[in-house]
Amino acid sequence: MYLGRVIGRVVASQRYEGLDGVPLQIVQPLDERGASMGGSLIACSAISSGPGDLIHYVDGREAALALPDETFVPVDATIMGFVEQAVVGETDLAKDPEPSR
């Protein structure tokens, strides 16, 4: 399970059959301090997340199995839930989108 922040949404006019109605979001992975880590990725969302939300996500086979009503879909990452609080030092990552480094 990984920490990330939703930074955008994706609109796809053609999708794999099992992904109809599944929202696609752009996620920026975060390190343990809440700083951006690596490039952004596209993830399916099993919850109603949107830009600015601090989330946790899974990748690999777990991501493919995490979507409701599907036994297997070809995805690499799925948003599993919101992070309501993640405190590092004096900073709550859920409230401060750009923690000091």
VENCORDA-V929875 format. One record per run of one state. SS is the DSSP state (2 for helix, 1 for strand, 0 for the rest). FROM is the first residue (numbers start at 1). TO is the last residue. Records with the same first field share a line. If there is no record, write none. Layout:
SS = FROM-TO  FROM-TO
This chain:
0 = 1-1  11-16  20-23  31-35  37-40  46-53  60-60  66-76  83-86  89-90  93-101
1 = 2-10  24-30  36-36  41-45  54-59  77-82  87-88  91-92
2 = 17-19  61-65
